[in-house]
Amino acid sequence: MSADPTLRIDLDSSVPAYRQIVDGLRVLLVSGKLKPGAELPSVRRMALDLGVHFNTVAEAYRALADEGWLDLRHGRGATVVEREAPPPSAEQLDEFRNRLRSLTAETRAKGVPAAKLRSLLRAAAEEL
Amino acid sequence: MRTSVLIFVWPLILVAAVLYVMPLITRAGIFFGATVDPDFPRSSEGRRLLRSYRLQLVLWSVAALAVTLAWAPEHPLLGGLVPMVVLLAAVSIAYWRNFRVVHMRYGITRPEVRQASLSPAAAQANLRVGLIAPPFIALGLTALYLRLHWSEIPERFPVHWGADGQPNGWAIRDAHGVYGPLLMGIAMSVLVLVMAWVIARLSRNTVMRSVTVRSLEVLLYPLTLTFIVIGLLPLMRPANPAAIVLLTIIPMLLTVVGVMYWSYRKISVPAPETDVSPEPQRDAYWKAGMFYYNPNDPAIFVAKRVGIGYTINLGNKISWLVITGLLLIPLVIALLPALVPHAR
């Protein structure tokens, strides 16, 4: 079996496919599983494999290009580029804090103990 | 039985045999085109549904054979085409009814999870040059052999035979007449390769894709053998050339059966629970268990649920252009022989 990185999405999920693609690719980029210089499949190929519209993949690629992760060339796929993470602005930190609080509340509401949540967050921070 | 009647009978028997085994030539977890538990086909109800389908198939096949024996070859339409169409229609209805029963009573829903390889090289298949080159080389060597033995070829030789086995079309010893069958073989082989290439590039990364592409590559061998034999007939001058041409069907049949069996072994292996099926899962996309319709899927070619190969996504507008193109192919093939001048 090939060890090539893969992207998995759930078309039944309430999270839009575009968001799942962006989030899934970002996890691979931040974790280093997709390294600078790596070429992603073309928009057409990715859309075909995921069973989503071409525009959904194109939009996801553009969003990641805007974040500085990808270099998009016309007629080709996308290439992962070296990226210097810019220092977060105060607004971004606020937004991140709010999202994390919402996610924490949702997780706690589903019965996950605080200790378990702490270990999950630590593992995620170390992995990425 | 007369040979001329056999020509009408054997396609019926062949089609009936394929339809008989067809419900079992499927991926694990699919039965009559519906998504089921992988063990359901072996359950008592699964076996009962299969028996019911086969019983209907046998009865319609016997009826079709009776009509053929009564009317062929004197009435080719009534004795050949009509029984075949009626058989296919009746068996399709039996299949569709079983699909409804299986889907409504025993169907299960699998999650619509999709997975894409992020390696561009792994995402698409490639044709194997080493596998597809020999048939073309053989056609070229045959052309060279004919050129070297040009003077031994008769001035006029038969190239077409009627249902009674008697020649009804001749060619003269010129470039078109001698090399025509080989050119036809090249055209047919290129057509098969185009199909393989399209599936390799425009379908999802599945086991079905690899077996379909390899099967098409292997089918080039009996296909080109047929045209090589036809091309060499003027030199061989056999007592019964029509029989020789019919004999070339045997390697073709054996290859098709072998390829189908190999493909079945490959696709019927149950996938591990952790694996994601790259093809859409919902039965709702499969009309009557046979026709794929999903306007939200950009794919044009989708792996068939029953049988080996691919079907077309009828919900994709581009698919209708492809269908038009596919309908034009027989027309082009029918016009190709016109390039070979016949001296009647």
HADDOCK unambig.tbl for C-alpha pairs under 7 A between the chains (distance, minus, plus):
assign (segid A and resid 4 and name CA) (segid B and resid 117 and name CA) 6.73 0.50 0.50
assign (segid A and resid 4 and name CA) (segid B and resid 118 and name CA) 6.73 0.50 0.50
assign (segid A and resid 4 and name CA) (segid B and resid 119 and name CA) 6.15 0.50 0.50
assign (segid A and resid 5 and name CA) (segid B and resid 117 and name CA) 6.34 0.50 0.50
assign (segid A and resid 5 and name CA) (segid B and resid 118 and name CA) 5.65 0.50 0.50
assign (segid A and resid 6 and name CA) (segid B and resid 115 and name CA) 6.57 0.50 0.50
assign (segid A and resid 6 and name CA) (segid B and resid 116 and name CA) 5.52 0.50 0.50
assign (segid A and resid 6 and name CA) (segid B and resid 117 and name CA) 4.48 0.50 0.50
assign (segid A and resid 6 and name CA) (segid B and resid 118 and name CA) 5.32 0.50 0.50
assign (segid A and resid 7 and name CA) (segid B and resid 115 and name CA) 5.49 0.50 0.50
assign (segid A and resid 7 and name CA) (segid B and resid 116 and name CA) 5.22 0.50 0.50
assign (segid A and resid 7 and name CA) (segid B and resid 117 and name CA) 6.50 0.50 0.50
assign (segid A and resid 7 and name CA) (segid B and resid 118 and name CA) 6.87 0.50 0.50
assign (segid A and resid 8 and name CA) (segid B and resid 113 and name CA) 6.95 0.50 0.50
assign (segid A and resid 8 and name CA) (segid B and resid 114 and name CA) 5.58 0.50 0.50
assign (segid A and resid 8 and name CA) (segid B and resid 115 and name CA) 4.28 0.50 0.50
assign (segid A and resid 8 and name CA) (segid B and resid 116 and name CA) 6.50 0.50 0.50
assign (segid A and resid 9 and name CA) (segid B and resid 113 and name CA) 5.69 0.50 0.50
assign (segid A and resid 9 and name CA) (segid B and resid 114 and name CA) 5.43 0.50 0.50
assign (segid A and resid 9 and name CA) (segid B and resid 115 and name CA) 6.47 0.50 0.50
assign (segid A and resid 10 and name CA) (segid B and resid 112 and name CA) 5.89 0.50 0.50
assign (segid A and resid 10 and name CA) (segid B and resid 113 and name CA) 4.29 0.50 0.50
assign (segid A and resid 10 and name CA) (segid B and resid 114 and name CA) 6.32 0.50 0.50
assign (segid A and resid 11 and name CA) (segid B and resid 112 and name CA) 5.42 0.50 0.50
assign (segid A and resid 11 and name CA) (segid B and resid 113 and name CA) 6.05 0.50 0.50
assign (segid A and resid 12 and name CA) (segid B and resid 112 and name CA) 5.98 0.50 0.50
assign (segid A and resid 40 and name CA) (segid B and resid 118 and name CA) 5.54 0.50 0.50
assign (segid A and resid 40 and name CA) (segid B and resid 119 and name CA) 6.27 0.50 0.50
assign (segid A and resid 40 and name CA) (segid B and resid 120 and name CA) 6.17 0.50 0.50
assign (segid A and resid 41 and name CA) (segid B and resid 118 and name CA) 6.01 0.50 0.50
assign (segid A and resid 41 and name CA) (segid B and resid 119 and name CA) 6.38 0.50 0.50
assign (segid A and resid 41 and name CA) (segid B and resid 120 and name CA) 4.53 0.50 0.50
assign (segid A and resid 46 and name CA) (segid B and resid 116 and name CA) 6.42 0.50 0.50
assign (segid A and resid 48 and name CA) (segid B and resid 204 and name CA) 6.69 0.50 0.50
assign (segid A and resid 48 and name CA) (segid B and resid 298 and name CA) 5.79 0.50 0.50
assign (segid A and resid 48 and name CA) (segid B and resid 299 and name CA) 5.54 0.50 0.50
assign (segid A and resid 49 and name CA) (segid B and resid 115 and name CA) 6.73 0.50 0.50
assign (segid A and resid 49 and name CA) (segid B and resid 116 and name CA) 5.34 0.50 0.50
assign (segid A and resid 49 and name CA) (segid B and resid 204 and name CA) 5.45 0.50 0.50
assign (segid A and resid 49 and name CA) (segid B and resid 278 and name CA) 6.77 0.50 0.50
assign (segid A and resid 50 and name CA) (segid B and resid 114 and name CA) 5.28 0.50 0.50
assign (segid A and resid 50 and name CA) (segid B and resid 115 and name CA) 6.00 0.50 0.50
assign (segid A and resid 50 and name CA) (segid B and resid 116 and name CA) 6.03 0.50 0.50
assign (segid A and resid 51 and name CA) (segid B and resid 297 and name CA) 5.00 0.50 0.50
assign (segid A and resid 51 and name CA) (segid B and resid 298 and name CA) 6.25 0.50 0.50
assign (segid A and resid 52 and name CA) (segid B and resid 296 and name CA) 6.69 0.50 0.50
assign (segid A and resid 52 and name CA) (segid B and resid 297 and name CA) 5.98 0.50 0.50
assign (segid A and resid 52 and name CA) (segid B and resid 298 and name CA) 6.55 0.50 0.50
assign (segid A and resid 53 and name CA) (segid B and resid 296 and name CA) 6.87 0.50 0.50
assign (segid A and resid 53 and name CA) (segid B and resid 297 and name CA) 6.97 0.50 0.50
assign (segid A and resid 53 and name CA) (segid B and resid 298 and name CA) 6.05 0.50 0.50
